[in-house]
Amino acid sequence: MKDIPWFLGIDLGTGSCKSVVVGGEARVLGLGVGEYSGTDAHDRWQEQDPRDLLRAAIASVRSAVAQAPVRPGECAGLSIGGALHSVLALDRRGDPLTGLITWADGRAARQSQGLRKLPMARQIYEETGCPAHGMYPLYKIMWLREERPEVFRQAWRYISAKEYVFSRFTGEYMVDYSLAAGSGLLSTHSLQWSPLCLGLADIREEHLSPLCSPMTIQRGVNPDLSRQMGIPPEVPVALGSSDAVNSSLGAGAVHPWQATCMVGTSGALRVISPRPILDEKARSWCYAVDKTHWLVGGAINNGGVALSWLKDCLNQVFPEQKALSFEDILALAGQAPAGAGGVICLPFIAGERSPNWNLNARAALFGMTLQHDVRHLARALLEGIAFRFKNLYGVLTEIGIDVKQVIASGGFTKSGLWLQVVADALNRELTVPLWGETSALGAAFWAMIAAGRVEALEKAGDFVKLGAPCRPKPDRAEIYDRMYPLYLRLYEAVREAFDEVAELQEWLKK
């Protein structure tokens, strides 16, 4: 055991909770993972048990601390990061009235799409930096008001997953600017709750947590929880930020010329900017981080979840065989040539976020013949996801962001093939951090910044070690440059059919 001050970063991800113990020079000394028991998912319904997230957070911290060569009493601070766009309704006792409605929940599609058709949609985007889309809690609260009025009437407060865990740790409700921005209810300019959006949701400021800087420190953790985790109860808790911001911090992408390309269950391409940047066509989002930084970019619904869908489909067809793994699907894709034999995939299995913000978007394969098989399908799916990032990269360029370096993060960095496909599609070099759990590391950075161990957000990048870059291959980049315009035309050709197909699918369920 070492008598050194150390910090704890907790990442409440969408699939599990991961915690890291970080020592001097931001060296990772321990990693713990707490698994969630599952998500209540059917049709467009995606909810989690918030108490399950708390249990996973406790388990992940306990595991990380146990394996790290440090003394628990030397913990100098911790911070929690959480996924954007979740919402949980609480009653006056602080007990849940709903499950934790995640970003992937699509039940508010009608509320957001109805507003998209109104001039007000532009006003809301310009004020909040959030395009009209059902993932934002603004529209989920509108859905509760219309579809679950008994819950809406009883709701005392609406909070995110991180706010729930933070309140159980510290006994206080507060929300950082990034999580608040991801609700669709915050003015990205004034950093205050938007009266316009509060009015749309028919709620008051009192229904939301007080807004605070990510460097706000709350002294002490619930003694019972601290005992379970193996940390001192007096440890300072820095409020910190969202997992999206933390992913960029932990990847070392802290300057406006550095973009983070993240692929996990979903995906995102984003930049930390010193000023808010909006798009005339409302294709990108702009979330406040603090009073001098904004997260600008776009996100896609279909990352690893699309490959998981294909894996599950194949395993259902051949249940008597050994179950295929995620790696098996990537291996199949690697057996097909670049361009997938001319098969093009619109990979909207879970709907669409940036740049067109259409929850009714549906997946499609174009160009299949008798000469194609599952290997081409797997490859086309990978390439379709990569084309989404090519689309987002074009948006960032159009709104004036000059990206000089792209840093990769998330699960796709473990696959040389997937990295190469994205690098080839973007025709840009991808640099990969040596430490892969960037969101947990980014959470730890906030604890270090709040304690004065890291001077400023921009200095966090000095502690991130980067590996060898993945460089694009010119022959494959040429293939994708030829395919990409066709990919865009195919999207436009079927765009109007998305809503009709979604309506047909709803009708067929009845």
N, C-alpha and C positions, 0 to 999 in steps of 0.2 A: 504493500500500500504506500502511496505517495502523498506527502503533505503538500499538495499544490492546489490552488484554487481551480475549480473546474465549473463548466457550465452545461446546462441541459437544454436540448432542443427537442420539442415534441411536435410531431406532424400528424394531425388528424386527417389522414387521406381518405379517399373515397372507398378504398378496398380494405385498408388496415391502418393501424396507428404505428408509427415508427418513432423511436426516440434515440437520440445520440448523446453520449457524454463527450464533451470537448475540453481538451486541456490547453496548455500554452501554445501559441502560434496556430490555434484552431485545429490542432491535431485530434482526430477522432480516436477515442480510447475505448468506446463501447457502443454497441448497437443492440437495441431490443425491439421486438415486433409483437404487437398485440393484435390478434385476429378478431374480426367482427363475426358474430354468429350468422349473419346473413342480412339480406335486404328483402323486405316485403315488396315484391315486384310482380305486377300483372297489368296487362294492357299498357296504359301510360302511367301507371301508379308506381312510384319508387319512394319507399319510406324505410327509415331505419329506426331502431329503438335507441333513443339518446343515452339511456343508461348502459347500453351495450358499448357505446363509444367511450364512456367514462371507464368502464371495466377494462377495455382494451388499452386506454391511456395508462392506467395504473400498472397493468401487466407489462407494457412495453418499457416503462421507466424502471420498474423493478428489475427486469432482465438486463437492461443497459447498465444500470448501476452495479449489479451483481458481477458482471463480467469485466468491468473497468478496474484497473489497478489504482483506485483512488479511495480516499477516506470520505464517507458520506458527509461528515461534518464540514468538509471543505467546499461544499457546493456554494458557489458565489452568485448563482442566479439561474432562472429558467424562463423559457418563453414557449408559448403554444401557438402553432399555426393551424389554420383550418381551411377546409375547402370552401370556395365561394358558392353563393347562390342557394344555400340551404335555409330552411325556415321551420321553426317549431313554435306552436302556440302554447302559452302557459296560462294557467288560471292564477288567481290571486295568491294561492299558497305556493306558487312556483312549480306546480305539478303539470306534466304534459297533458294537453288536451288533444294533441295529434301525435303521430309519429314525426320523426325528423324528415321533412320533405326535401329530397336531394335535388341537385341541379338537373338530374336526368329525368325528373318527374315531368310529364308532358300534359298534365290535365288542364293547365292554364293556357293552352294553345288558342282557344276561342277568344279569351279575353285579350290576349296580346295581338292576335291577328285582326280583331275588330278595331283595335286602336290604331294599328298600322295604316289603316285606310283613311284615317282622319288627319287633318293638318296638325293637330296637337302632337302627333308622334314626333314630328320634327322638333317641336319646342321641348319635348321631354328629352330627346337625344341631346340637344344643345345644352340643356341644363345639367343632365346627369351623366352624359357620356355613355348611356346604355341604350342600344337599339331596342325597339319593341320586340320582345321575345318572351315566351312563357317560362323560361328558366329563372327569370328574375323574381324574387319574392314579392315585389310590387304586384305582379299579376297573380301569383299564388294566393296572396291575401284577398285579391278581388275574387278569385275563384272560391275561396272559403266563404266570403260574404254571400255569394250567389248560390253555391251548392251545399254549404254546410253552415247555414245561418245560426244554428244552435251553438256551434263552436265559436263562430265570429262574435256572438253576443257575450260569451263568457270569457273571451280572450283578454287577459290583463297585459300581456307582453308578447311580442314576436322577437325571437332571437335565432341566431345561427348555431350550428353544432359547436363551434369554438366558444361562443358565449356561454353555452350550457356547461361545458367542461370547465371553463374559466371560473364561472360562478360557483361551481361545486368545489373547486380548488380554494378559492379565496373568499367566498361569501358575497362577492360584489358583481353587479351587472355593469359591464362597460363594453364598448365596441370600438375597434380601431377604424381608421378612415377607409382602409382597403375593403374590409368585410362590409362596412356600411355602404361603400360605393357599389359593391357587388349585389346589393339588394335592389338597386334601381330607385332608391328613395333619397339618395344624397345628392346635393348640388356639388358637382365636381369643381366648381369655381369658388364658392363661398365656404365649402366644407361644413355646411349646415344641412339639416333635414329639409327637403324641398317641400314647401307648402303646396305646390301644384300636385306633387305625387302623393303626399299625405291625403289631400282631398280626393284624389282618384281612388285610393284604397279605403277612404272613409275611416281613417284612424288619426290619432293625435301623436305628438312627439312623445307623450307619456307612455305610449305603447311600445316605444323603442328604447334601447339602452342609451345612456349618455355617450356622446362622442368624445374620443380621447386620442392623443398622440400614441403611436406605437411604442414610444419610449417611456410611457407612463409606467410607474412601478407601484405594485401593490405588495405590501409587506406581509409575508406569511402565508402558509398553506394549511388547510384544515389538518389538525393534528392526527386524526385517524387515517386520513389519506396519505399524509407524509410518512406515517409509520409503515403503511402498506407498501409504499414506493421505496423506502429506504433512504429518505432525504430528510434534512432537518426541517422542522415546522417553520422556522424563522426565515427560510430562504426567500430572497426577493423574487417577485414574479413580474417580468416585463411583459406588457400587453402584447407587443409584437404585431404581426401582420397576417395576411392570408397566405395560403400555400402557394399561390401563384407568384406573389412577390418574393416569398422565401425561396422558391425554386430558382428565380433569377439571381438572388443574392448568393445562394449556395453554389450556383454554377459559375459565379464570378462575373456575371453579365450586369455590371453596375453602372456602365457609362452609356450615354444615348447612342453611341455607334455600335453597341453590342446587342445582338438579339439572342434570345433564348428560344430554341426550337425544342419543345417538350412533347413527348408522346408517352402516355401511360394508358389508362382506360380510354381517355379522350386525348386531346392534344391542343397545343397553343403555340403561337409565334408572337413574342412580345418584347418590348423595349422599355427600360426605365428612362423617362424623359424629365427634364427640368421644368417642363411647362405642359399644360394640357393641350393635346392635339386631337382635333375632331376631323371627321371625314364628311365632305359635302353630301356623299351618298349614304352615310350612316352604315358603312360596312364594317367598321372597326369599333372597338370600345375604348374608353379612357377612364381609368379608375384612380382616384387619389390614393397616394401612399402616406404622405404627410404634407406639410405646407409647402414643400419645395420639390416634391417628386410625384410623378404620375406614371402608372403602368398603362402603356398604349399597345394595342395589338388586336389579335383575333383568336378565336378558339374554334375547334372542330369537335363534334360529338363522337366521331368515329375514329378511334385509334385502336388500341388493343382490343376493345370490345368487338370490333368487326372481325378480327381474326379469331376471337373466342367463339363468335357465332358460327363461323365455318367449322371450327374444331368440334363444337357441340353437334352440329348437323351431321358430320361424318361419323362421330361416335354413336349417334342414334341409329344410323343406317347399318352399322356393323357392331352391334352391342356384344356379340360373342368374341370379337377380336380384342386384343390388348388396346386399351384406350389411347387414342392419339393425344400427344401433348402439344403445348404451344410451340415448342421447338420443332415438333414434327411438321406442323403446318408451315413454318418458315423453311424447313428443309424441302418440302414440296415446292414452295415458291422458287427456291434456289435451283430447282431442276428445270425450270422453264426459262427461256431466253428473255433478255430485256425487251420490253414491248409486248410480252405475253402472246406472241403470235398474232398481234393485231386485235386482241380482246381488250376492250376498254370498260372499266368499271366506274359507275357512279356509286360511291360507297356509303350511301345514306341509310344504313340499316337502323341507326338510332336517330334519324332526323338530321337536321342541319342547324348549325349556328352560323359563324362567319363564313362568307361575307353576305349571304342572302337571307339568313335568319328565318328559315322555313322549317318549322317542326313537322310539317306534312311531307317534306322531301322523302323520297323512297329510293331504295337501292335498285340498280339496274345493271345488267351486263349486255354489252353490245359487241357483235362481231363473232359470236360463238359458231363454230362449224363442227362437223364430225371429226375433224383433225385435232380438236382441242379436248383437254381433259382437266381433271382437278388441279393439276400442276399449273396450268395456264390460269385457271380461276384464282388460285391462291396468289399467283404473281400479279394478276390484274388488280386484285384487291389491295395489295401492298402499293402498287403504283397509283391506284386511285386515291389512296390516302396521301401519298406524296404530292399528287397534283393539287390537293386541298392546300398544302403548305406553299406550293408555287403560287396559287391564287392569293393567299394571304401575304406572301412576300411582295407581290405586285401591288397590293393595296398599301402596304407600308411605304413602298417607294413613291406611289402616287401622292400620298399625304405629306411627303417631304422628309421622310426619315432615311438617312443615308447610312445603311448598315455596312460596316466594314468587317465585322466578325460575327459568325453564327456559332453559338455554343449549344451543344446538344445535351438534353437531360431527359430523365425518365427511363422507363423499362426498355425502350427500343435501343438504347445505347449498348445493351448486352448482345445485340445481334449485329454482326458485321454486315450481313446482307441488307437488313433494314436500314442501317445507317447509310450504306452505299447507295441504295435506291433513292433515299431522300437527297443525298448529296448530288447525285446525278440529275435528279429532277430539278433541283434548285440551281444546278450548275455552280454550286458554292461549296467551299471547304467547310466541313463541320468539325469543330473541336470538342473533345469529350473530357470533362473533368475526371480526375483519377478517383474521386469519391462520388459514388453514384446517387446516394440519398440526399440530393441537393435541398429538398424542402425542409428536412429535419435539420440539416446544417444551417440553412438560412434562419430557421427559428432560433438556433443557438446564437447566431450572430446578433440578433436583437437583444438578447440577454447581455452579451458582451458590450454592445454599443451603450446600453442603458447603464452599465457598470463602469463605463469609461475605458474599457480594455481595447475597444476599437474606436478610433476617433470619429468616424462618420460612415454613413452607408457606402460611399464610394471606396473607402479604405478596406471594406470587407473583401473586395476582389483580390487584394494583395495576399490573402491567406489561402486562396484557392489554387491548387496545383492542377495544371492541365496536361493531358496526355497528347500522344501523336494525333495529328488531324486526319480525318477521312477525306481524301481529295476526290473530286468528281472525275469520272473517266470520260474523255471527250467523245468517244464513239457512242456511249450510252446516253450522254447528255444530248447528242444530236438526235437520237431516236425519240427522246422525250420532248424535245423542242418541236419535233414534227407532229407528235401525237397530241400535244397539249391544246392547240387550237381546235382540233376535232372534239376533244373532251369538253371544251367550253361550248361548242356548238350543240353537242348532244344534250348538255344540260338545258340550254335555252329551248331546244326543240321539245323537251318533255316537261318543262317548268309548269305549264298550265295544267298538265295532267296530274300533277302531284295531289292537288286538292281533291280532284275527282276520284282518284284512287283511294285517298284517305277516307272520303265519304263512303265509297263503295265498301271498304273494309269495315267501317263502323256499321253499315247497313247489314252486311253479311253476318255480323256477330249477333244480331237480334233474332 
